[in-house]
Amino acid sequence: MAYDEFLADRIRQQLKEKHVIFTELKMMGGLCFKVDNKMLCGIHIDKKFGDSLLMARVGEEAYAHEINHTHCLPMDFTGRPMRGYIFVTPEGFDAEVDLSRYLDLCLAFNSLAKASKKKK
């Protein structure tokens, strides 16, 4: 397993408490949470970092602010940072209030985001 089940349960619980309808998709060795068929956030254990990371789709505006926090990293699966996405290290989501804050940022952007086009 390439993601932290405890963190997955924490995210599930918080999304349920926020009355969010979501789906889950296992991909790239991690777990992705989707709302309205759009990626909300995800989790995986990063080999370079050596721990669980929260992948947060926060949008470019929030990215500009959040990337300055010491527990935020550019999301760079391919070696090139993805615009509007950040990795959050465990120090950034250890407390429930902090995890909730990142989920709220993701949810705020989700309503503005466009869903990926389905492949034929």
SEGUDO-701931 format. One record per residue (C-alpha): x, y, z; residue in one letter. Coordinates in nm, 4 decimals, decimal comma, padded with zeros to 6 digits, always signed. Example, Ala and Ser with C-alpha at 12.3 -4.5 7.8 and 13.67 -1.06 7.14 Angstrom:
BEGIN
[r [+01,2300; -00,4500; +00,7800]; 'A']
[r [+01,3670; -00,1060; +00,7140]; 'S']
***
This chain:
BEGIN
[r [+00,0000; +00,0000; +00,0000]; 'M']
[r [+00,1412; +00,3363; -00,1006]; 'A']
[r [-00,0738; +00,5620; +00,1129]; 'Y']
[r [-00,1580; +00,6090; +00,4794]; 'D']
[r [-00,4950; +00,4482; +00,5636]; 'E']
[r [-00,5223; +00,6484; +00,8869]; 'F']
[r [-00,4916; +00,9749; +00,6931]; 'L']
[r [-00,7450; +00,8449; +00,4384]; 'A']
[r [-00,9892; +00,7771; +00,7237]; 'D']
[r [-00,9327; +01,1259; +00,8657]; 'R']
[r [-01,0084; +01,2829; +00,5264]; 'I']
[r [-01,3193; +01,0668; +00,4817]; 'R']
[r [-01,4459; +01,1653; +00,8254]; 'Q']
[r [-01,3896; +01,5365; +00,7702]; 'Q']
[r [-01,5560; +01,5318; +00,4289]; 'L']
[r [-01,8560; +01,3522; +00,5788]; 'K']
[r [-01,8734; +01,6089; +00,8619]; 'E']
[r [-01,8699; +01,8846; +00,5974]; 'K']
[r [-02,1571; +01,7031; +00,4187]; 'H']
[r [-01,9516; +01,6637; +00,1016]; 'V']
[r [-02,0417; +01,3921; -00,1477]; 'I']
[r [-01,7149; +01,2448; -00,2723]; 'F']
[r [-01,5691; +00,9464; -00,4525]; 'T']
[r [-01,2330; +00,7785; -00,4183]; 'E']
[r [-00,9982; +00,6569; -00,6866]; 'L']
[r [-00,6819; +00,4563; -00,6318]; 'K']
[r [-00,4185; +00,5827; -00,8711]; 'M']
[r [-00,0416; +00,6085; -00,9072]; 'M']
[r [+00,0050; +00,4130; -00,5855]; 'G']
[r [-00,1988; +00,6641; -00,3889]; 'G']
[r [-00,5569; +00,7577; -00,3201]; 'L']
[r [-00,7436; +01,0452; -00,4837]; 'C']
[r [-01,0596; +01,2057; -00,3447]; 'F']
[r [-01,2930; +01,3560; -00,6045]; 'K']
[r [-01,5889; +01,5927; -00,5753]; 'V']
[r [-01,8127; +01,6558; -00,8779]; 'D']
[r [-01,5805; +01,4345; -01,0874]; 'N']
[r [-01,2876; +01,6697; -01,0157]; 'K']
[r [-00,9791; +01,5950; -00,8089]; 'M']
[r [-01,0112; +01,7479; -00,4645]; 'L']
[r [-00,7049; +01,6093; -00,2891]; 'C']
[r [-00,5036; +01,2931; -00,2582]; 'G']
[r [-00,2516; +01,1107; -00,0450]; 'I']
[r [+00,0549; +00,9031; -00,1096]; 'H']
[r [+00,3817; +00,8097; +00,0508]; 'I']
[r [+00,6569; +00,9982; -00,1250]; 'D']
[r [+00,9791; +00,8015; -00,1741]; 'K']
[r [+01,1992; +01,1125; -00,1856]; 'K']
[r [+01,0384; +01,2684; +00,1220]; 'F']
[r [+00,9956; +00,9347; +00,3021]; 'G']
[r [+00,6527; +01,0038; +00,4519]; 'D']
[r [+00,2869; +01,0607; +00,3682]; 'S']
[r [+00,2047; +01,3742; +00,1772]; 'L']
[r [-00,1306; +01,5402; +00,1225]; 'L']
[r [-00,1776; +01,6422; -00,2402]; 'M']
[r [-00,3997; +01,9493; -00,2352]; 'A']
[r [-00,5605; +02,1084; -00,5400]; 'R']
[r [-00,5922; +02,4651; -00,4159]; 'V']
[r [-00,5737; +02,6682; -00,7384]; 'G']
[r [-00,3138; +02,9192; -00,8462]; 'E']
[r [-00,4300; +03,2040; -00,6224]; 'E']
[r [-00,4117; +03,0007; -00,2995]; 'A']
[r [-00,0933; +02,8318; -00,4236]; 'Y']
[r [+00,0875; +03,1668; -00,4304]; 'A']
[r [+00,0112; +03,2132; -00,0605]; 'H']
[r [+00,0374; +02,8541; +00,0673]; 'E']
[r [+00,3678; +02,7652; -00,0979]; 'I']
[r [+00,5390; +03,0059; +00,1433]; 'N']
[r [+00,4559; +02,7849; +00,4434]; 'H']
[r [+00,7409; +02,5608; +00,5580]; 'T']
[r [+00,5211; +02,2501; +00,5422]; 'H']
[r [+00,4156; +02,3079; +00,1781]; 'C']
[r [+00,6076; +02,1841; -00,1246]; 'L']
[r [+00,5463; +02,2200; -00,4981]; 'P']
[r [+00,3668; +01,9144; -00,6362]; 'M']
[r [+00,6115; +01,7762; -00,8885]; 'D']
[r [+00,5454; +01,4157; -00,9871]; 'F']
[r [+00,7280; +01,4645; -01,3153]; 'T']
[r [+01,0042; +01,6975; -01,1961]; 'G']
[r [+00,8024; +01,9989; -01,3074]; 'R']
[r [+00,5660; +02,1613; -01,0537]; 'P']
[r [+00,1947; +02,1370; -01,1337]; 'M']
[r [+00,0210; +02,4728; -01,1254]; 'R']
[r [-00,2363; +02,5110; -00,8475]; 'G']
[r [-00,1337; +02,1950; -00,6613]; 'Y']
[r [+00,0755; +02,1612; -00,3457]; 'I']
[r [+00,2126; +01,8808; -00,1339]; 'F']
[r [+00,1594; +01,9285; +00,2390]; 'V']
[r [+00,3981; +01,7499; +00,4758]; 'T']
[r [+00,2647; +01,5771; +00,7912]; 'P']
[r [+00,3461; +01,8788; +01,0101]; 'E']
[r [+00,0932; +02,0752; +00,8047]; 'G']
[r [-00,1997; +01,8370; +00,8583]; 'F']
[r [-00,1187; +01,6683; +01,1894]; 'D']
[r [-00,3876; +01,8601; +01,3802]; 'A']
[r [-00,7500; +01,8127; +01,2722]; 'E']
[r [-00,7977; +02,1894; +01,2433]; 'V']
[r [-00,5054; +02,2092; +00,9979]; 'D']
[r [-00,6314; +01,9195; +00,7854]; 'L']
[r [-00,9745; +02,0835; +00,7826]; 'S']
[r [-00,8218; +02,4114; +00,6637]; 'R']
[r [-00,6537; +02,2415; +00,3662]; 'Y']
[r [-00,9703; +02,0538; +00,2786]; 'L']
[r [-01,1604; +02,3841; +00,2903]; 'D']
[r [-00,9068; +02,5391; +00,0500]; 'L']
[r [-00,9500; +02,2416; -00,1832]; 'C']
[r [-01,3289; +02,2600; -00,1623]; 'L']
[r [-01,3273; +02,6345; -00,2326]; 'A']
[r [-01,1258; +02,5811; -00,5490]; 'F']
[r [-01,3194; +02,2700; -00,6549]; 'N']
[r [-01,6287; +02,4743; -00,7380]; 'S']
[r [-01,4154; +02,6885; -00,9739]; 'L']
[r [-01,2175; +02,4052; -01,1316]; 'A']
[r [-01,3038; +02,2384; -01,4585]; 'K']
[r [-01,3398; +01,8625; -01,4781]; 'A']
[r [-01,0930; +01,6779; -01,7003]; 'S']
[r [-01,2262; +01,5720; -02,0362]; 'K']
[r [-01,3187; +01,2051; -02,0452]; 'K']
[r [-01,1112; +00,9920; -02,2782]; 'K']
[r [-01,3005; +00,8057; -02,5484]; 'K']
***
